[in-house]
Amino acid sequence: MWRPVIDSDHDRWREHAACRSSDASLFFPSGSTGAAIEQIEAAKAVCAACPVPDDCLRLALVTNQEDGLGRQGRDRAPPAAPGVA
């Protein structure tokens, strides 16, 4: 059965997030041109190496994140939970 993403007893996926030791500001660029492009690419590289991106995206969508890279995943449906058709 699918579990809520924001259930603090089951949010252990965060312990495995590649961004855990990154500066959070990396994921909130100021704009989308110039230096922000390099910042966005650096943040995407962290996400690309992450073993738990689906959990992270699900959290961003469930909590309606307006800023950060989670916004870019809005066109993508959150991953289906195991056992859910």
PyMOL Python script that loads the backbone (N, CA, C, O; Angstrom):
from pymol import cmd

cmd.read_pdbstr("""\
ATOM      1  N   MET A   1       0.838  -1.182   0.000  1.00  0.00           N
ATOM      2  CA  MET A   1       0.000   0.000   0.000  1.00  0.00           C
ATOM      3  C   MET A   1       0.883   1.245   0.000  1.00  0.00           C
ATOM      4  O   MET A   1       1.945   1.254   0.623  1.00  0.00           O
ATOM      5  N   TRP A   2       0.454   2.280  -0.685  1.00  0.00           N
ATOM      6  CA  TRP A   2       1.214   3.531  -0.767  1.00  0.00           C
ATOM      7  C   TRP A   2       1.180   4.249   0.562  1.00  0.00           C
ATOM      8  O   TRP A   2       0.151   4.280   1.237  1.00  0.00           O
ATOM      9  N   ARG A   3       2.310   4.827   0.939  1.00  0.00           N
ATOM     10  CA  ARG A   3       2.387   5.581   2.191  1.00  0.00           C
ATOM     11  C   ARG A   3       2.497   7.060   1.884  1.00  0.00           C
ATOM     12  O   ARG A   3       3.084   7.426   0.866  1.00  0.00           O
ATOM     13  N   PRO A   4       1.951   7.929   2.735  1.00  0.00           N
ATOM     14  CA  PRO A   4       2.071   9.369   2.509  1.00  0.00           C
ATOM     15  C   PRO A   4       3.531   9.792   2.534  1.00  0.00           C
ATOM     16  O   PRO A   4       4.303   9.319   3.368  1.00  0.00           O
ATOM     17  N   VAL A   5       3.909  10.673   1.633  1.00  0.00           N
ATOM     18  CA  VAL A   5       5.292  11.128   1.547  1.00  0.00           C
ATOM     19  C   VAL A   5       5.703  11.906   2.787  1.00  0.00           C
ATOM     20  O   VAL A   5       6.858  11.829   3.205  1.00  0.00           O
ATOM     21  N   ILE A   6       4.787  12.649   3.379  1.00  0.00           N
ATOM     22  CA  ILE A   6       5.158  13.520   4.484  1.00  0.00           C
ATOM     23  C   ILE A   6       4.974  12.862   5.852  1.00  0.00           C
ATOM     24  O   ILE A   6       4.944  13.555   6.868  1.00  0.00           O
ATOM     25  N   ASP A   7       4.851  11.554   5.889  1.00  0.00           N
ATOM     26  CA  ASP A   7       4.771  10.814   7.143  1.00  0.00           C
ATOM     27  C   ASP A   7       6.181  10.750   7.726  1.00  0.00           C
ATOM     28  O   ASP A   7       7.035  10.034   7.201  1.00  0.00           O
ATOM     29  N   SER A   8       6.428  11.480   8.790  1.00  0.00           N
ATOM     30  CA  SER A   8       7.784  11.600   9.333  1.00  0.00           C
ATOM     31  C   SER A   8       8.367  10.270   9.771  1.00  0.00           C
ATOM     32  O   SER A   8       9.589  10.126   9.801  1.00  0.00           O
ATOM     33  N   ASP A   9       7.535   9.290  10.114  1.00  0.00           N
ATOM     34  CA  ASP A   9       8.040   7.985  10.510  1.00  0.00           C
ATOM     35  C   ASP A   9       8.587   7.197   9.327  1.00  0.00           C
ATOM     36  O   ASP A   9       9.359   6.256   9.508  1.00  0.00           O
ATOM     37  N   HIS A  10       8.190   7.579   8.122  1.00  0.00           N
ATOM     38  CA  HIS A  10       8.604   6.830   6.944  1.00  0.00           C
ATOM     39  C   HIS A  10       9.404   7.667   5.955  1.00  0.00           C
ATOM     40  O   HIS A  10       9.625   7.226   4.827  1.00  0.00           O
ATOM     41  N   ASP A  11       9.836   8.838   6.336  1.00  0.00           N
ATOM     42  CA  ASP A  11      10.607   9.705   5.439  1.00  0.00           C
ATOM     43  C   ASP A  11      12.098   9.387   5.465  1.00  0.00           C
ATOM     44  O   ASP A  11      12.926  10.276   5.266  1.00  0.00           O
ATOM     45  N   ARG A  12      12.435   8.162   5.703  1.00  0.00           N
ATOM     46  CA  ARG A  12      13.841   7.781   5.770  1.00  0.00           C
ATOM     47  C   ARG A  12      14.538   7.870   4.418  1.00  0.00           C
ATOM     48  O   ARG A  12      15.767   7.816   4.355  1.00  0.00           O
ATOM     49  N   TRP A  13      13.768   8.007   3.330  1.00  0.00           N
ATOM     50  CA  TRP A  13      14.384   8.144   2.016  1.00  0.00           C
ATOM     51  C   TRP A  13      15.289   9.361   1.975  1.00  0.00           C
ATOM     52  O   TRP A  13      16.265   9.389   1.226  1.00  0.00           O
ATOM     53  N   ARG A  14      14.970  10.363   2.775  1.00  0.00           N
ATOM     54  CA  ARG A  14      15.772  11.597   2.788  1.00  0.00           C
ATOM     55  C   ARG A  14      17.209  11.342   3.235  1.00  0.00           C
ATOM     56  O   ARG A  14      18.123  12.071   2.849  1.00  0.00           O
ATOM     57  N   GLU A  15      17.401  10.321   4.034  1.00  0.00           N
ATOM     58  CA  GLU A  15      18.758   9.979   4.486  1.00  0.00           C
ATOM     59  C   GLU A  15      19.641   9.554   3.321  1.00  0.00           C
ATOM     60  O   GLU A  15      20.867   9.596   3.424  1.00  0.00           O
ATOM     61  N   HIS A  16      19.028   9.147   2.217  1.00  0.00           N
ATOM     62  CA  HIS A  16      19.774   8.669   1.051  1.00  0.00           C
ATOM     63  C   HIS A  16      19.843   9.697  -0.068  1.00  0.00           C
ATOM     64  O   HIS A  16      20.454   9.440  -1.105  1.00  0.00           O
ATOM     65  N   ALA A  17      19.228  10.854   0.126  1.00  0.00           N
ATOM     66  CA  ALA A  17      19.191  11.875  -0.920  1.00  0.00           C
ATOM     67  C   ALA A  17      20.586  12.428  -1.215  1.00  0.00           C
ATOM     68  O   ALA A  17      21.347  12.747  -0.301  1.00  0.00           O
ATOM     69  N   ALA A  18      20.901  12.534  -2.489  1.00  0.00           N
ATOM     70  CA  ALA A  18      22.211  13.044  -2.907  1.00  0.00           C
ATOM     71  C   ALA A  18      22.412  14.495  -2.492  1.00  0.00           C
ATOM     72  O   ALA A  18      23.548  14.938  -2.324  1.00  0.00           O
ATOM     73  N   CYS A  19      21.326  15.237  -2.326  1.00  0.00           N
ATOM     74  CA  CYS A  19      21.420  16.656  -1.987  1.00  0.00           C
ATOM     75  C   CYS A  19      21.553  16.898  -0.486  1.00  0.00           C
ATOM     76  O   CYS A  19      21.658  18.045  -0.052  1.00  0.00           O
ATOM     77  N   ARG A  20      21.549  15.851   0.292  1.00  0.00           N
ATOM     78  CA  ARG A  20      21.562  15.982   1.753  1.00  0.00           C
ATOM     79  C   ARG A  20      22.692  16.876   2.261  1.00  0.00           C
ATOM     80  O   ARG A  20      22.518  17.604   3.239  1.00  0.00           O
ATOM     81  N   SER A  21      23.838  16.823   1.603  1.00  0.00           N
ATOM     82  CA  SER A  21      24.971  17.638   2.054  1.00  0.00           C
ATOM     83  C   SER A  21      25.199  18.865   1.165  1.00  0.00           C
ATOM     84  O   SER A  21      26.201  19.564   1.310  1.00  0.00           O
ATOM     85  N   SER A  22      24.266  19.120   0.248  1.00  0.00           N
ATOM     86  CA  SER A  22      24.385  20.280  -0.644  1.00  0.00           C
ATOM     87  C   SER A  22      23.781  21.521   0.003  1.00  0.00           C
ATOM     88  O   SER A  22      22.909  21.430   0.867  1.00  0.00           O
ATOM     89  N   ASP A  23      24.260  22.671  -0.432  1.00  0.00           N
ATOM     90  CA  ASP A  23      23.670  23.941  -0.012  1.00  0.00           C
ATOM     91  C   ASP A  23      22.298  24.031  -0.660  1.00  0.00           C
ATOM     92  O   ASP A  23      22.195  23.944  -1.883  1.00  0.00           O
ATOM     93  N   ALA A  24      21.248  24.201   0.123  1.00  0.00           N
ATOM     94  CA  ALA A  24      19.876  24.225  -0.382  1.00  0.00           C
ATOM     95  C   ALA A  24      19.661  25.312  -1.427  1.00  0.00           C
ATOM     96  O   ALA A  24      18.809  25.159  -2.303  1.00  0.00           O
ATOM     97  N   SER A  25      20.413  26.403  -1.354  1.00  0.00           N
ATOM     98  CA  SER A  25      20.226  27.493  -2.311  1.00  0.00           C
ATOM     99  C   SER A  25      20.568  27.060  -3.739  1.00  0.00           C
ATOM    100  O   SER A  25      20.145  27.703  -4.700  1.00  0.00           O
ATOM    101  N   LEU A  26      21.327  25.979  -3.881  1.00  0.00           N
ATOM    102  CA  LEU A  26      21.657  25.469  -5.210  1.00  0.00           C
ATOM    103  C   LEU A  26      20.386  25.148  -5.988  1.00  0.00           C
ATOM    104  O   LEU A  26      20.358  25.282  -7.212  1.00  0.00           O
ATOM    105  N   PHE A  27      19.346  24.731  -5.296  1.00  0.00           N
ATOM    106  CA  PHE A  27      18.114  24.283  -5.935  1.00  0.00           C
ATOM    107  C   PHE A  27      17.071  25.386  -6.109  1.00  0.00           C
ATOM    108  O   PHE A  27      15.939  25.123  -6.514  1.00  0.00           O
ATOM    109  N   PHE A  28      17.460  26.610  -5.800  1.00  0.00           N
ATOM    110  CA  PHE A  28      16.556  27.758  -5.927  1.00  0.00           C
ATOM    111  C   PHE A  28      17.270  28.884  -6.665  1.00  0.00           C
ATOM    112  O   PHE A  28      17.589  29.915  -6.074  1.00  0.00           O
ATOM    113  N   PRO A  29      17.522  28.681  -7.973  1.00  0.00           N
ATOM    114  CA  PRO A  29      18.257  29.695  -8.745  1.00  0.00           C
ATOM    115  C   PRO A  29      17.479  30.999  -8.877  1.00  0.00           C
ATOM    116  O   PRO A  29      16.248  31.018  -8.850  1.00  0.00           O
ATOM    117  N   SER A  30      18.222  32.069  -9.019  1.00  0.00           N
ATOM    118  CA  SER A  30      17.624  33.394  -9.229  1.00  0.00           C
ATOM    119  C   SER A  30      17.553  33.647 -10.723  1.00  0.00           C
ATOM    120  O   SER A  30      18.479  34.207 -11.309  1.00  0.00           O
ATOM    121  N   GLY A  31      16.468  33.241 -11.334  1.00  0.00           N
ATOM    122  CA  GLY A  31      16.291  33.435 -12.760  1.00  0.00           C
ATOM    123  C   GLY A  31      16.577  32.184 -13.551  1.00  0.00           C
ATOM    124  O   GLY A  31      16.727  31.095 -12.997  1.00  0.00           O
ATOM    125  N   SER A  32      16.650  32.358 -14.870  1.00  0.00           N
ATOM    126  CA  SER A  32      16.880  31.214 -15.751  1.00  0.00           C
ATOM    127  C   SER A  32      17.871  31.537 -16.872  1.00  0.00           C
ATOM    128  O   SER A  32      17.942  30.827 -17.875  1.00  0.00           O
ATOM    129  N   THR A  33      18.634  32.621 -16.688  1.00  0.00           N
ATOM    130  CA  THR A  33      19.633  32.999 -17.680  1.00  0.00           C
ATOM    131  C   THR A  33      20.947  33.290 -16.968  1.00  0.00           C
ATOM    132  O   THR A  33      21.001  33.354 -15.740  1.00  0.00           O
ATOM    133  N   GLY A  34      21.992  33.461 -17.746  1.00  0.00           N
ATOM    134  CA  GLY A  34      23.292  33.823 -17.197  1.00  0.00           C
ATOM    135  C   GLY A  34      23.822  32.791 -16.218  1.00  0.00           C
ATOM    136  O   GLY A  34      23.817  31.594 -16.502  1.00  0.00           O
ATOM    137  N   ALA A  35      24.279  33.258 -15.067  1.00  0.00           N
ATOM    138  CA  ALA A  35      24.867  32.386 -14.050  1.00  0.00           C
ATOM    139  C   ALA A  35      23.864  31.361 -13.524  1.00  0.00           C
ATOM    140  O   ALA A  35      24.257  30.290 -13.061  1.00  0.00           O
ATOM    141  N   ALA A  36      22.591  31.680 -13.593  1.00  0.00           N
ATOM    142  CA  ALA A  36      21.561  30.753 -13.113  1.00  0.00           C
ATOM    143  C   ALA A  36      21.562  29.468 -13.928  1.00  0.00           C
ATOM    144  O   ALA A  36      21.230  28.406 -13.401  1.00  0.00           O
ATOM    145  N   ILE A  37      21.927  29.544 -15.197  1.00  0.00           N
ATOM    146  CA  ILE A  37      21.965  28.350 -16.042  1.00  0.00           C
ATOM    147  C   ILE A  37      22.973  27.354 -15.494  1.00  0.00           C
ATOM    148  O   ILE A  37      22.691  26.157 -15.426  1.00  0.00           O
ATOM    149  N   GLU A  38      24.144  27.835 -15.103  1.00  0.00           N
ATOM    150  CA  GLU A  38      25.161  26.949 -14.528  1.00  0.00           C
ATOM    151  C   GLU A  38      24.683  26.376 -13.197  1.00  0.00           C
ATOM    152  O   GLU A  38      24.936  25.209 -12.895  1.00  0.00           O
ATOM    153  N   GLN A  39      24.005  27.181 -12.415  1.00  0.00           N
ATOM    154  CA  GLN A  39      23.477  26.724 -11.132  1.00  0.00           C
ATOM    155  C   GLN A  39      22.425  25.633 -11.349  1.00  0.00           C
ATOM    156  O   GLN A  39      22.411  24.628 -10.637  1.00  0.00           O
ATOM    157  N   ILE A  40      21.559  25.833 -12.320  1.00  0.00           N
ATOM    158  CA  ILE A  40      20.523  24.846 -12.630  1.00  0.00           C
ATOM    159  C   ILE A  40      21.161  23.532 -13.080  1.00  0.00           C
ATOM    160  O   ILE A  40      20.737  22.455 -12.662  1.00  0.00           O
ATOM    161  N   GLU A  41      22.166  23.624 -13.922  1.00  0.00           N
ATOM    162  CA  GLU A  41      22.851  22.420 -14.398  1.00  0.00           C
ATOM    163  C   GLU A  41      23.546  21.693 -13.249  1.00  0.00           C
ATOM    164  O   GLU A  41      23.542  20.462 -13.205  1.00  0.00           O
ATOM    165  N   ALA A  42      24.141  22.439 -12.319  1.00  0.00           N
ATOM    166  CA  ALA A  42      24.785  21.823 -11.160  1.00  0.00           C
ATOM    167  C   ALA A  42      23.760  21.114 -10.281  1.00  0.00           C
ATOM    168  O   ALA A  42      24.015  20.020  -9.777  1.00  0.00           O
ATOM    169  N   ALA A  43      22.604  21.739 -10.100  1.00  0.00           N
ATOM    170  CA  ALA A  43      21.542  21.116  -9.298  1.00  0.00           C
ATOM    171  C   ALA A  43      21.022  19.862  -9.987  1.00  0.00           C
ATOM    172  O   ALA A  43      20.782  18.849  -9.331  1.00  0.00           O
ATOM    173  N   LYS A  44      20.847  19.919 -11.291  1.00  0.00           N
ATOM    174  CA  LYS A  44      20.376  18.751 -12.034  1.00  0.00           C
ATOM    175  C   LYS A  44      21.366  17.597 -11.946  1.00  0.00           C
ATOM    176  O   LYS A  44      20.968  16.433 -11.908  1.00  0.00           O
ATOM    177  N   ALA A  45      22.660  17.921 -11.915  1.00  0.00           N
ATOM    178  CA  ALA A  45      23.681  16.879 -11.793  1.00  0.00           C
ATOM    179  C   ALA A  45      23.568  16.169 -10.446  1.00  0.00           C
ATOM    180  O   ALA A  45      23.744  14.953 -10.362  1.00  0.00           O
ATOM    181  N   VAL A  46      23.275  16.933  -9.393  1.00  0.00           N
ATOM    182  CA  VAL A  46      23.066  16.318  -8.075  1.00  0.00           C
ATOM    183  C   VAL A  46      21.854  15.396  -8.139  1.00  0.00           C
ATOM    184  O   VAL A  46      21.906  14.265  -7.657  1.00  0.00           O
ATOM    185  N   CYS A  47      20.776  15.871  -8.726  1.00  0.00           N
ATOM    186  CA  CYS A  47      19.549  15.072  -8.835  1.00  0.00           C
ATOM    187  C   CYS A  47      19.771  13.817  -9.682  1.00  0.00           C
ATOM    188  O   CYS A  47      19.241  12.752  -9.367  1.00  0.00           O
ATOM    189  N   ALA A  48      20.548  13.944 -10.746  1.00  0.00           N
ATOM    190  CA  ALA A  48      20.801  12.810 -11.637  1.00  0.00           C
ATOM    191  C   ALA A  48      21.550  11.686 -10.925  1.00  0.00           C
ATOM    192  O   ALA A  48      21.405  10.519 -11.287  1.00  0.00           O
ATOM    193  N   ALA A  49      22.341  12.028  -9.926  1.00  0.00           N
ATOM    194  CA  ALA A  49      23.105  11.034  -9.189  1.00  0.00           C
ATOM    195  C   ALA A  49      22.359  10.508  -7.961  1.00  0.00           C
ATOM    196  O   ALA A  49      22.892   9.687  -7.214  1.00  0.00           O
ATOM    197  N   CYS A  50      21.151  10.973  -7.756  1.00  0.00           N
ATOM    198  CA  CYS A  50      20.398  10.648  -6.550  1.00  0.00           C
ATOM    199  C   CYS A  50      19.688   9.296  -6.668  1.00  0.00           C
ATOM    200  O   CYS A  50      19.095   8.993  -7.703  1.00  0.00           O
ATOM    201  N   PRO A  51      19.751   8.480  -5.602  1.00  0.00           N
ATOM    202  CA  PRO A  51      19.055   7.195  -5.633  1.00  0.00           C
ATOM    203  C   PRO A  51      17.565   7.290  -5.286  1.00  0.00           C
ATOM    204  O   PRO A  51      16.854   6.290  -5.393  1.00  0.00           O
ATOM    205  N   VAL A  52      17.073   8.465  -4.874  1.00  0.00           N
ATOM    206  CA  VAL A  52      15.666   8.590  -4.450  1.00  0.00           C
ATOM    207  C   VAL A  52      14.937   9.765  -5.128  1.00  0.00           C
ATOM    208  O   VAL A  52      14.197  10.479  -4.452  1.00  0.00           O
ATOM    209  N   PRO A  53      15.119   9.988  -6.423  1.00  0.00           N
ATOM    210  CA  PRO A  53      14.480  11.146  -7.057  1.00  0.00           C
ATOM    211  C   PRO A  53      12.953  11.054  -7.087  1.00  0.00           C
ATOM    212  O   PRO A  53      12.277  12.080  -7.021  1.00  0.00           O
ATOM    213  N   ASP A  54      12.410   9.864  -7.184  1.00  0.00           N
ATOM    214  CA  ASP A  54      10.953   9.728  -7.248  1.00  0.00           C
ATOM    215  C   ASP A  54      10.299  10.149  -5.939  1.00  0.00           C
ATOM    216  O   ASP A  54       9.250  10.792  -5.942  1.00  0.00           O
ATOM    217  N   ASP A  55      10.919   9.787  -4.823  1.00  0.00           N
ATOM    218  CA  ASP A  55      10.383  10.211  -3.522  1.00  0.00           C
ATOM    219  C   ASP A  55      10.449  11.724  -3.387  1.00  0.00           C
ATOM    220  O   ASP A  55       9.523  12.348  -2.870  1.00  0.00           O
ATOM    221  N   CYS A  56      11.536  12.306  -3.846  1.00  0.00           N
ATOM    222  CA  CYS A  56      11.721  13.754  -3.771  1.00  0.00           C
ATOM    223  C   CYS A  56      10.684  14.475  -4.634  1.00  0.00           C
ATOM    224  O   CYS A  56      10.068  15.445  -4.193  1.00  0.00           O
ATOM    225  N   LEU A  57      10.498  14.001  -5.853  1.00  0.00           N
ATOM    226  CA  LEU A  57       9.509  14.614  -6.739  1.00  0.00           C
ATOM    227  C   LEU A  57       8.110  14.475  -6.140  1.00  0.00           C
ATOM    228  O   LEU A  57       7.326  15.423  -6.164  1.00  0.00           O
ATOM    229  N   ARG A  58       7.801  13.306  -5.609  1.00  0.00           N
ATOM    230  CA  ARG A  58       6.482  13.100  -5.008  1.00  0.00           C
ATOM    231  C   ARG A  58       6.262  14.085  -3.868  1.00  0.00           C
ATOM    232  O   ARG A  58       5.175  14.650  -3.745  1.00  0.00           O
ATOM    233  N   LEU A  59       7.279  14.302  -3.031  1.00  0.00           N
ATOM    234  CA  LEU A  59       7.162  15.260  -1.938  1.00  0.00           C
ATOM    235  C   LEU A  59       6.907  16.663  -2.480  1.00  0.00           C
ATOM    236  O   LEU A  59       6.048  17.380  -1.966  1.00  0.00           O
ATOM    237  N   ALA A  60       7.648  17.060  -3.514  1.00  0.00           N
ATOM    238  CA  ALA A  60       7.479  18.394  -4.096  1.00  0.00           C
ATOM    239  C   ALA A  60       6.071  18.574  -4.652  1.00  0.00           C
ATOM    240  O   ALA A  60       5.484  19.647  -4.513  1.00  0.00           O
ATOM    241  N   LEU A  61       5.533  17.551  -5.270  1.00  0.00           N
ATOM    242  CA  LEU A  61       4.190  17.652  -5.844  1.00  0.00           C
ATOM    243  C   LEU A  61       3.107  17.616  -4.777  1.00  0.00           C
ATOM    244  O   LEU A  61       2.147  18.385  -4.836  1.00  0.00           O
ATOM    245  N   VAL A  62       3.259  16.725  -3.803  1.00  0.00           N
ATOM    246  CA  VAL A  62       2.251  16.593  -2.743  1.00  0.00           C
ATOM    247  C   VAL A  62       2.190  17.848  -1.877  1.00  0.00           C
ATOM    248  O   VAL A  62       1.116  18.232  -1.416  1.00  0.00           O
ATOM    249  N   THR A  63       3.329  18.482  -1.657  1.00  0.00           N
ATOM    250  CA  THR A  63       3.368  19.673  -0.807  1.00  0.00           C
ATOM    251  C   THR A  63       3.275  20.957  -1.625  1.00  0.00           C
ATOM    252  O   THR A  63       3.443  22.052  -1.089  1.00  0.00           O
ATOM    253  N   ASN A  64       3.006  20.823  -2.931  1.00  0.00           N
ATOM    254  CA  ASN A  64       2.772  21.963  -3.816  1.00  0.00           C
ATOM    255  C   ASN A  64       3.905  22.987  -3.770  1.00  0.00           C
ATOM    256  O   ASN A  64       3.666  24.180  -3.585  1.00  0.00           O
ATOM    257  N   GLN A  65       5.139  22.513  -3.939  1.00  0.00           N
ATOM    258  CA  GLN A  65       6.291  23.401  -3.943  1.00  0.00           C
ATOM    259  C   GLN A  65       6.207  24.355  -5.122  1.00  0.00           C
ATOM    260  O   GLN A  65       6.056  23.917  -6.262  1.00  0.00           O
ATOM    261  N   GLU A  66       6.301  25.640  -4.863  1.00  0.00           N
ATOM    262  CA  GLU A  66       6.213  26.646  -5.917  1.00  0.00           C
ATOM    263  C   GLU A  66       7.576  27.024  -6.480  1.00  0.00           C
ATOM    264  O   GLU A  66       7.662  27.530  -7.599  1.00  0.00           O
ATOM    265  N   ASP A  67       8.630  26.788  -5.730  1.00  0.00           N
ATOM    266  CA  ASP A  67       9.973  27.164  -6.152  1.00  0.00           C
ATOM    267  C   ASP A  67      10.861  25.937  -6.204  1.00  0.00           C
ATOM    268  O   ASP A  67      10.485  24.855  -5.752  1.00  0.00           O
ATOM    269  N   GLY A  68      12.043  26.126  -6.763  1.00  0.00           N
ATOM    270  CA  GLY A  68      13.011  25.050  -6.803  1.00  0.00           C
ATOM    271  C   GLY A  68      12.835  24.172  -8.025  1.00  0.00           C
ATOM    272  O   GLY A  68      11.963  24.412  -8.860  1.00  0.00           O
ATOM    273  N   LEU A  69      13.663  23.163  -8.120  1.00  0.00           N
ATOM    274  CA  LEU A  69      13.641  22.300  -9.293  1.00  0.00           C
ATOM    275  C   LEU A  69      12.412  21.414  -9.336  1.00  0.00           C
ATOM    276  O   LEU A  69      12.080  20.885 -10.397  1.00  0.00           O
ATOM    277  N   GLY A  70      11.725  21.235  -8.216  1.00  0.00           N
ATOM    278  CA  GLY A  70      10.508  20.439  -8.202  1.00  0.00           C
ATOM    279  C   GLY A  70       9.475  20.981  -9.163  1.00  0.00           C
ATOM    280  O   GLY A  70       8.667  20.225  -9.703  1.00  0.00           O
ATOM    281  N   ARG A  71       9.495  22.270  -9.380  1.00  0.00           N
ATOM    282  CA  ARG A  71       8.566  22.917 -10.303  1.00  0.00           C
ATOM    283  C   ARG A  71       8.721  22.346 -11.709  1.00  0.00           C
ATOM    284  O   ARG A  71       7.743  22.259 -12.451  1.00  0.00           O
ATOM    285  N   GLN A  72       9.927  21.959 -12.079  1.00  0.00           N
ATOM    286  CA  GLN A  72      10.161  21.443 -13.420  1.00  0.00           C
ATOM    287  C   GLN A  72       9.557  20.061 -13.612  1.00  0.00           C
ATOM    288  O   GLN A  72       9.366  19.625 -14.747  1.00  0.00           O
ATOM    289  N   GLY A  73       9.255  19.367 -12.521  1.00  0.00           N
ATOM    290  CA  GLY A  73       8.682  18.034 -12.614  1.00  0.00           C
ATOM    291  C   GLY A  73       7.174  18.019 -12.657  1.00  0.00           C
ATOM    292  O   GLY A  73       6.575  16.946 -12.731  1.00  0.00           O
ATOM    293  N   ARG A  74       6.541  19.174 -12.614  1.00  0.00           N
ATOM    294  CA  ARG A  74       5.075  19.220 -12.571  1.00  0.00           C
ATOM    295  C   ARG A  74       4.418  18.603 -13.799  1.00  0.00           C
ATOM    296  O   ARG A  74       3.307  18.080 -13.703  1.00  0.00           O
ATOM    297  N   ASP A  75       5.078  18.653 -14.942  1.00  0.00           N
ATOM    298  CA  ASP A  75       4.486  18.072 -16.137  1.00  0.00           C
ATOM    299  C   ASP A  75       4.599  16.552 -16.133  1.00  0.00           C
ATOM    300  O   ASP A  75       3.979  15.870 -16.948  1.00  0.00           O
ATOM    301  N   ARG A  76       5.384  16.041 -15.222  1.00  0.00           N
ATOM    302  CA  ARG A  76       5.589  14.606 -15.108  1.00  0.00           C
ATOM    303  C   ARG A  76       4.719  14.101 -13.967  1.00  0.00           C
ATOM    304  O   ARG A  76       4.729  14.682 -12.882  1.00  0.00           O
ATOM    305  N   ALA A  77       3.986  13.057 -14.190  1.00  0.00           N
ATOM    306  CA  ALA A  77       3.152  12.502 -13.122  1.00  0.00           C
ATOM    307  C   ALA A  77       4.045  11.901 -12.058  1.00  0.00           C
ATOM    308  O   ALA A  77       5.100  11.354 -12.378  1.00  0.00           O
ATOM    309  N   PRO A  78       3.642  11.990 -10.784  1.00  0.00           N
ATOM    310  CA  PRO A  78       4.447  11.366  -9.747  1.00  0.00           C
ATOM    311  C   PRO A  78       4.477   9.867  -9.959  1.00  0.00           C
ATOM    312  O   PRO A  78       3.499   9.297 -10.441  1.00  0.00           O
ATOM    313  N   PRO A  79       5.562   9.221  -9.615  1.00  0.00           N
ATOM    314  CA  PRO A  79       5.684   7.794  -9.821  1.00  0.00           C
ATOM    315  C   PRO A  79       4.595   7.048  -9.057  1.00  0.00           C
ATOM    316  O   PRO A  79       4.231   7.423  -7.943  1.00  0.00           O
ATOM    317  N   ALA A  80       4.093   6.006  -9.664  1.00  0.00           N
ATOM    318  CA  ALA A  80       3.077   5.200  -9.003  1.00  0.00           C
ATOM    319  C   ALA A  80       3.711   4.462  -7.833  1.00  0.00           C
ATOM    320  O   ALA A  80       4.855   4.015  -7.910  1.00  0.00           O
ATOM    321  N   ALA A  81       2.971   4.346  -6.777  1.00  0.00           N
ATOM    322  CA  ALA A  81       3.443   3.625  -5.612  1.00  0.00           C
ATOM    323  C   ALA A  81       3.438   2.130  -5.919  1.00  0.00           C
ATOM    324  O   ALA A  81       2.594   1.661  -6.681  1.00  0.00           O
ATOM    325  N   PRO A  82       4.371   1.377  -5.334  1.00  0.00           N
ATOM    326  CA  PRO A  82       4.389  -0.065  -5.568  1.00  0.00           C
ATOM    327  C   PRO A  82       3.035  -0.686  -5.208  1.00  0.00           C
ATOM    328  O   PRO A  82       2.442  -0.366  -4.178  1.00  0.00           O
ATOM    329  N   GLY A  83       2.570  -1.571  -6.068  1.00  0.00           N
ATOM    330  CA  GLY A  83       1.324  -2.269  -5.814  1.00  0.00           C
ATOM    331  C   GLY A  83       0.086  -1.498  -6.196  1.00  0.00           C
ATOM    332  O   GLY A  83      -1.024  -1.997  -6.009  1.00  0.00           O
ATOM    333  N   VAL A  84       0.239  -0.278  -6.735  1.00  0.00           N
ATOM    334  CA  VAL A  84      -0.913   0.527  -7.125  1.00  0.00           C
ATOM    335  C   VAL A  84      -1.025   0.511  -8.640  1.00  0.00           C
ATOM    336  O   VAL A  84      -0.058   0.809  -9.341  1.00  0.00           O
ATOM    337  N   ALA A  85      -2.189   0.168  -9.138  1.00  0.00           N
ATOM    338  CA  ALA A  85      -2.362   0.088 -10.604  1.00  0.00           C
ATOM    339  C   ALA A  85      -2.974   1.358 -11.125  1.00  0.00           C
ATOM    340  O   ALA A  85      -3.199   1.488 -12.328  1.00  0.00           O
TER     341      ALA A  85
END
""", "prot")
cmd.dss("prot")
cmd.show_as("cartoon", "prot")
cmd.util.cbc("prot")
cmd.orient("prot")
